[in-house]
Amino acid sequence: MTGPRPRILLVDDESSVRITVRRGLEALGYDVEVATDGLEGVRQVERWHPDVVLMDLAMPKMTGLTAIEHIRTWSEVPIIVLSVMGEEADKVRALGVGADDYLTKPFGLQELNARIRVALRHLARSSSDQPVQVGSVKVDISKRLVTVDSQEVHLTPIEYEVLKHLVLNAGRVLTHEMLLDRVWGPEYHAEVHYLRPVITSLRKKLGSQLIQTEPGVGYRLRIAAP
């Protein structure tokens, strides 16, 4: 890892998790700080300005969900939830209040590193209008242009809007509710049947591997590993 060391804030009340994850990430070249509860985590985000936050959910003083809600009132820092609470409803709720990704404990260090690097790339891209390329698929939001193997692909307006939001959040999970709200409007947030045929059509036009299903939760646009 070259350049400045990315700053990772780990918020978890389990000392064994803090020790293990901190050592592993520092060995991979990250600068890591820790917090033992949600309230301390919010204060650390304000004070230290990390590049990525790793957030547990069940913690004393302030839960991870409440901490995420507080942070999202003033910061867009990428937040990855790390939790033993692996039910679909827990994932949807965490993503709904502003988390960018979700890993269920136990997890491997390399998987965590991959998610962090996705978050860092998304952060770097957020202020850029550069096209996004995944394999043979290239999406240029500024030109409203989608190509496969350099050949332009026609998308319907709805297909394009769904793809655009996935591209703008490449590598991150977007829940069904988020996509429905942003593309169709808030009154359609429960109409999952509107979304499924659009995803099916996008896969036929752009390749079956581009859009990954998170069962019961939503979708994410795959991005190539660094």
C-alpha positions in Angstrom: 0.0 0.0 0.0 1.6 3.2 -1.2 0.9 6.9 -0.3 -0.6 8.0 3.0 -1.9 5.2 5.3 -5.7 5.1 5.2 -7.2 5.9 8.6 -9.6 3.2 9.9 -11.7 3.7 13.0 -12.8 0.4 14.6 -15.8 0.7 17.0 -16.4 -2.5 19.0 -17.0 -3.3 22.7 -15.2 -6.7 22.5 -11.5 -6.3 23.3 -10.6 -9.5 21.5 -12.1 -8.1 18.3 -10.4 -4.8 18.7 -7.0 -6.4 19.3 -7.3 -9.0 16.4 -8.7 -6.6 13.8 -6.4 -3.8 14.7 -3.3 -5.9 14.5 -4.4 -7.5 11.2 -5.2 -4.1 9.6 -2.0 -2.5 10.8 -0.1 -5.3 9.2 -1.8 -4.6 6.0 -0.7 -0.9 6.1 -3.7 0.9 7.7 -3.5 3.5 10.5 -6.1 2.2 13.0 -7.8 3.8 16.0 -10.4 2.1 18.2 -13.4 3.1 20.2 -15.2 0.9 22.8 -18.8 2.1 22.3 -21.0 4.0 19.9 -20.7 7.3 21.8 -16.9 7.2 21.8 -17.1 6.2 18.1 -19.1 9.3 17.2 -16.6 11.5 19.1 -13.6 9.8 17.3 -15.1 10.4 13.9 -15.5 14.1 14.8 -11.9 14.3 16.2 -9.9 12.0 14.0 -11.7 12.2 10.6 -11.1 8.5 9.6 -11.4 7.4 6.0 -13.5 4.3 6.9 -15.4 3.4 10.0 -15.9 -0.2 11.1 -19.0 -0.3 13.4 -20.4 -3.0 15.7 -24.1 -2.8 16.4 -24.7 -4.1 19.9 -22.7 -1.8 22.2 -23.2 0.0 25.5 -23.9 3.8 25.9 -24.9 4.1 22.3 -25.8 1.3 19.8 -24.1 1.1 16.4 -27.4 2.0 14.7 -27.8 5.2 16.7 -24.1 6.1 16.2 -24.5 5.7 12.4 -27.6 7.9 12.5 -25.6 10.6 14.4 -22.6 10.4 12.0 -24.8 10.6 8.9 -26.2 14.0 10.0 -22.9 15.6 9.2 -20.5 13.1 7.6 -20.4 10.8 4.5 -17.5 8.7 5.7 -17.9 5.1 4.6 -19.3 2.9 7.4 -19.0 -0.9 7.3 -21.0 -2.7 9.9 -19.3 -5.7 11.7 -21.9 -7.7 13.6 -23.0 -11.1 14.8 -26.5 -10.0 14.0 -26.7 -11.6 10.5 -30.4 -11.6 9.9 -31.7 -9.9 6.7 -33.8 -7.5 8.8 -30.7 -6.4 10.7 -28.8 -5.8 7.4 -31.6 -3.8 5.9 -32.0 -1.7 9.0 -28.3 -0.9 9.2 -28.1 -0.1 5.5 -31.3 2.0 5.8 -29.9 4.3 8.5 -26.7 5.0 6.4 -24.2 2.1 6.6 -22.4 1.4 3.3 -21.7 -2.3 3.8 -22.3 -5.2 6.2 -20.1 -8.1 7.3 -21.3 -10.8 9.6 -19.0 -12.1 12.4 -16.9 -14.1 12.2 -15.2 -12.9 9.0 -11.8 -13.2 7.4 -9.2 -10.5 7.4 -8.9 -10.6 3.6 -12.6 -10.2 3.1 -12.6 -7.2 5.5 -9.7 -5.8 3.6 -11.5 -6.2 0.3 -14.6 -4.3 1.6 -12.4 -1.5 3.0 -10.7 -1.1 -0.3 -14.0 -0.9 -2.1 -15.1 1.8 0.4 -11.8 3.7 -0.2 -12.2 3.5 -4.0 -15.8 4.7 -3.7 -14.6 7.6 -1.5 -12.0 8.6 -4.1 -14.5 8.4 -6.9 -17.3 10.3 -5.2 -15.8 13.7 -6.3 -14.9 12.5 -9.8 -16.9 12.3 -13.0 -14.6 9.6 -14.4 -16.4 6.7 -16.1 -16.7 3.4 -14.2 -15.5 0.3 -16.0 -16.2 -3.3 -14.8 -14.8 -5.9 -17.2 -16.2 -5.2 -20.6 -18.9 -2.8 -19.3 -18.2 0.9 -19.2 -20.7 3.5 -17.7 -20.1 7.2 -18.3 -22.6 9.0 -16.1 -21.6 12.5 -17.4 -22.4 11.4 -21.0 -25.2 9.1 -20.0 -23.4 6.4 -22.1 -23.3 2.7 -21.5 -21.1 0.4 -23.6 -20.1 -3.3 -23.7 -16.9 -4.1 -25.5 -17.0 -0.5 -26.7 -20.4 -1.0 -28.3 -23.2 1.3 -27.1 -26.0 -0.5 -25.3 -29.5 0.9 -25.3 -31.2 1.0 -21.9 -34.7 2.1 -21.0 -34.9 5.2 -18.8 -35.8 3.0 -15.8 -33.0 0.6 -16.5 -30.5 3.4 -16.8 -31.6 5.1 -13.5 -31.3 1.8 -11.6 -27.8 1.2 -13.2 -26.8 4.8 -12.5 -27.5 4.4 -8.8 -25.6 1.1 -8.6 -22.7 2.7 -10.4 -22.6 5.7 -8.2 -22.4 3.3 -5.2 -20.3 0.6 -6.9 -19.2 -2.1 -4.5 -21.8 -1.0 -1.9 -25.1 -2.7 -1.2 -28.2 -0.7 -2.1 -31.3 -2.1 -0.5 -34.5 -2.7 -2.5 -36.1 0.2 -0.6 -33.2 2.6 -1.5 -33.4 1.7 -5.2 -37.2 1.9 -5.4 -37.3 5.2 -3.5 -34.6 6.8 -5.7 -35.9 5.6 -9.0 -39.6 5.2 -8.7 -40.3 7.5 -5.7 -40.9 7.0 -1.9 -44.5 5.7 -2.4 -43.0 2.7 -4.2 -40.5 1.6 -1.6 -42.3 -1.7 -0.8 -42.9 -2.7 -4.5 -39.9 -5.0 -4.9 -41.7 -6.7 -7.9 -41.0 -3.5 -9.9 -37.3 -3.9 -9.4 -36.7 -7.6 -10.2 -37.5 -7.5 -14.0 -35.3 -4.5 -14.4 -32.3 -6.2 -12.8 -33.0 -9.3 -15.0 -33.0 -7.1 -18.1 -29.8 -5.3 -17.1 -28.1 -8.7 -16.6 -29.2 -9.8 -20.1 -27.8 -6.7 -21.7 -24.7 -6.2 -19.6 -23.7 -9.6 -18.4 -25.0 -11.9 -15.6 -22.0 -11.2 -13.3 -22.2 -7.4 -13.1 -25.0 -7.0 -10.6 -24.7 -9.2 -7.4 -27.8 -10.1 -5.4 -27.7 -9.8 -1.6 -30.6 -12.2 -0.8 -33.5 -10.5 0.9 -31.6 -7.2 1.1 -30.8 -5.7 -2.3 -28.1 -5.5 -5.0 -24.5 -4.3 -5.4 -22.5 -3.6 -8.5 -19.5 -5.8 -8.6 -16.1 -4.1 -9.0 -12.9 -5.7 -9.9 -10.4 -6.5 -7.2 -7.4 -4.1 -7.0 
